[in-house]
Amino acid sequence: MNLTWGASTRAKANQSISGDGYAVIETDTSWLITVIDGLGGGEEAARPTALAIETLKAHPLRPLKELIERCHSALHGTRGAVIGLLRLEKENARASYVGVGNIGIHVVSKRLIKPISKNGILGHRQLPTLLEMNYTFDLEDIFVLYSDGISTRMISDSSLGNPRGQDLTTLSDELLERYGKTIDDAT
């Protein structure tokens, strides 16, 4: 099984550094995919995002809830961040998702796949009760993770329904251009 993916990110207007970030980490058995949004903007927002990505890369096979807890601990003393964490397993076509905060996820599928994130902020006070959602997915399914810098109007864009043959980085660039908010970092 192969994963085809694309990603785009940009800083909010008048900023050179984005507090948003993403990672796609492949292991022998799965892909771990994340979008992280550090609170605020600029370098101070980018710091917790980088720490969370570093934590995920160091432990990509750990259970999702444990990864969220590790990121939460790593982000104490920072502005904090919100996160969406998706694992796609290669063998059994299983998707698992845990999210904290306002990271969105939209799935284009024949199946009913509606993951949600719980309210909260990594690195601040107590984590919410984490909710891991598990689904079986089809090979042609499309998973779109996005920060709150992207308008939710994006999920009704017809180009998400049939991107076959289209370069997914180009598609993500187009979606960012159409639905990205200039007043916030966007991924």
Beta strands, then each sheet from edge to edge (+ up, - down):
strand 1: 20-26
strand 2: 30-38
strand 3: 81-89
strand 4: 94-100
strand 5: 104-108
strand 6: 133-136
strand 7: 142-146
sheet 1: 1+ 2- 3+ 4- 6+
sheet 2: 5+ 7-
end
